[in-house]
Amino acid sequence: MQYTGLTWSKTSLIFLALLLCSVLWLLAQRLHLKEPPTFMPLIQQNAECSTGTNKSSSALILFMNTESVARNLSQALCENQVVGKQFGKVRAFWSHSEAQVLQFVGKGIADLALIKENLLEAVEGESTYGYKMVAAYPDYSAYLIAMREKPLISKEYLLGKRLGLLDYPTSRSGHIIPIQLLKSLNLPLDNMQIAYANSHTELRKLLTSGQVDIISSFWRESDETILSKNYITPIEQAVSGSKWYLKMDTNNIDLFCAVQHTLIDIARNQNSSYFSRLTTEPNCHVE
């Protein structure tokens, strides 16, 4: 009896497995699934707008690290005629997480992304998905900035200082470079008093309010109203600026030019002297 029961159990499992496979195959045939669906990474920080002219569900996906830029750019692209012909909506995502960069660009989800060149190279975005540079921001310098004295680059000086850094590891001037500096001076992070901020603007608020002694950031012209240029110390020159990359797995030159022209228009309306100096290479020429 035990042997018969065991044989019946195995037969039942095999039958059920075959039945399940048949059901899944029939379902796939009915849905005409030719490839696995692409799942969008879960990010709460996103905005969406309709192009208004194309009724399809196709979306132009943007990814960057700044909410204000994401919202302005997505709205401008939704109003662009070329984008309206090709897409039904524009979806913009923003995050400082390096893991999200790897998701959106490393898996080819983003059509347009603002990232560092080294990150694109790390995920082989150009060779794998055909990402091409549309525009770029200029190189800049990273500084230690203080309120009442010029910071020194020494272990003795920095030990005991309250240091303000950015809370996202992809930032060169606000995180990567100062961390590298501390390590080069044999200053363990556990021995440092570090306060983390969510933006360069918040870093400046920490400094001017006296919550930290030094911050690591770039220098902008508007800083002259609250800080002194005499009290900044460069820690790295010619830091590579971020670049806009468009996925060109097809030679969609109309979209390339539309995106490039939109980025130029937005740069012209920027109050920041840095972000207004957007360069476009190669320049787009449409006959």
N, C-alpha and C positions, 0 to 999 in steps of 0.2 A: 504493500500500500504506500509506503514512504517513497519507494522508487517511482511508482506511477505518479504520485503527487508532484515530485520534483520534475519529472518529464513534462507534465502538463504545465507547470510554472514556466519552464524555459520556452515551451511552444507558445504560450500566451504572450510572453515578452517579445518574442520574435515577430509574432503576428501584429502586436500593437506597434512595434517599431516600423514595420513595413507599411502599416496603415497610416502612421504619422507622416512618413516620408511621402507617401502618395498624396496626402492632403496638402502638404506644403508645396509639392510640385505643381498640383492643380491650381493652388492659390497664386503661385508665382506666374504660371501661364496666364491666368485670368488678369492679373495686374500688369502683365507684360514687363516684368522687372528684368532689365538688361544689366544692371549694375547695382551694388549696394547703395542705399541712400546715404547722403552726406548729412551728418548731424552737426548742427551749429553749436559751438562751445557756449556754455551757459554763462552769460555776462549780464548783469543787471544794468550796467551803464550803456545804454544804447538809445538811439533815436531813429525814427523812420518817417519818411514822407513819400507821397505819391507824385509821380511825374505828371499825372493828369491826362496824358495823351495816349499812353500805352496801357491797355487793359490786361496785359499778361501778368502772371505772378512772378516773372523774373525780376531779380533784384541786383542792383550794383552794391557790393559789400565794401564798406570802408573800415579801416582800422588805424587808430592812432592813440596817442597818450593824453590828449587834452580835450575836455568836454566842449569848451567854447569853439575850438576849431572844428570839432566833429559836427556840431550843430550848424555852424555857419556854412561849412563846406557841403554838407548833405543837402541843405536847403537850396544852395546855389546850383548844385548839380541837378536837383529835381526840376529847376526852372530852365535847364539847358535843353535846347531843341534836339541835339544829337542824342543825349542821354534819354530824352523822352521817346525817341523813336525806337531805342533798343531795349529799354527797361521799363517795367511798370512802377518800380519804386526804388528808393535808395535807402539802405540801412547802414547806419554808422555805429561803430562800437569803439569804446575807448577804455584803456586800461594801462597801468604802469607795470603789470605783471609780465615778467619774461616768459613765464609758462604760457600766457595768452598769446604773446608774440609767436612762440613756437607753434601754437595751435593754428592761428590764423594765417601765418605766412608759411610756416613749415609744412602745412598740409594743403596749401593753396586755396584756402577758403576766401581770403580777402582778395578783391579785385584791385583795390588801391590801398596802399599802406604807407605810413610814415614811420620809418625805422632807421636804425643805424646800419651802415654798410656792412660792418663786421657781423651783425646778426643775420643779414641776408646771406652772406657767404657761408655762415655756419650751418644754415639749413639748406644750402645749395638751391636757393630759390630761383636763381636765374636759369640754371640748367634744367631744373626739374619742372618748373611751372612757367618759365618764360617771362619772369618779372624784368621789366626794363625801367630804368630811371627816367622819370618825367621832369623832376625839378629837384633842386637842392638848396639847403641853407648854408651860409658860409661857415668856415671853420672859426673857432673861438678859443679863448683861453680860460682855464680854470684857476680860481683864486681862493685863498683864505682871506676872509673879510672880517674886520673887527670894528669896534666903535671908536676907541680912543687911543689906539696904538697900532703900529705896523706889526703884524704877526711874524714870528720867526719860525724858520724851518729847523727845529731842533727837538730832540727828545726832552731835554730839560725844560724847554719853554712850553711845549704842548702838554706835558704830563700835569694833570690837575686842572687843565682848562676844560670848560664845558663847551662841547662841540656840537654844532647843529648840522645834520646831514639829511638827505632826502630818504624817504622810506621805500624807494623802489630801486632795485639793484641794477637796472638798465641805464640809469642816469650816469653819464661820465663825470660831469663837474660836481654833481651833488652826492655821489656815492662811490663809484668805482675808483676814481683818482684819489680822493682823500683816504679811502681804505688802503689803497696801495701805498700811499705815503706813510701811514701809521705803521704798516708792516715793515716797510723799508727802514724805519727808525726803531724797530724792535719794540713797538708799543702795542701790547696785546689789547684787543678791543674790550676785554673784560675789565681792564684797568682804567678805561677811559669813561668819562661822563658824557654820553652821547644822547642827544635829544633828536628824535626823528620828526620830520615835517612831510606834508603831502604835496607841497609845491615850493618853488623858489620864492614866491611871494610870502608864503607862510614862514619860510626860513628867515626872511628879512624881519618879519614881525617878532620872531623869537629873539633876534639880535637886538632890535631897537627897544624891546620891552625889558631887556636885561635878563632874559631867561637862559641865554647862552652867551659865552664870551666870543666865540668865533663861529662863522659858518663857512661852508665850502660851496661855491656857486660860480656863476659867470658874472661879469660886470655889464650893466646896462646904463644907458644915459640917464634914465630917470632916477638912478641911485644917487646921483649928485644932490638931490633935494633932501635926502635923509642920511647919507653916509659920505665919508671923505675918501677920495681916491688915494690920499696919502696913506691910508690904512688898509691897503690891500697888498697881498703878496702872491705872485703867480706860482702855481705848483705844477702847471703843465701848459705849454704853448701849443697852438694849432691843434686843438681837439676837433676831430671830424664832426661836422654838423650832420643833422638828420637829413634823410633824403626821401622823396616821394617815389614809390615804385608802383607801376601799373602792370597787372598780369596780361601779357601779350602772347598767350598761347595760340591766338590767331592774329593775323596782321591787321588788327582793327585800328587803322590809322585815324579814322574819324573820331573814335572815342579817345585816342591818345591826345589829339589836338584839342578836343573839347575839355578834357580834364586839365591839360596844361594851361589853356587860356583862362579857365575858371580859377586855378591856383594863382595865376598872375593877378587877376582882378582882386582877389581877396588880399593878396600881399600888398597891393597898392593902398588898401584901406586900413592897414595895420598901423597902430600907434607906435609899436615897437620898431626902433631903427634896425634891430637885428632881423626880425621876421619879415620886414618889408624888403630885405635884400635877397629876394629869392632869385636864383638863377635857373635857366632852363637849358638843358643839354640832352640830346640835340634839339635845336629849335625846330618848331613845327611849321612846315610850309604846306599849305593845301591849295591846289589849283582849282 
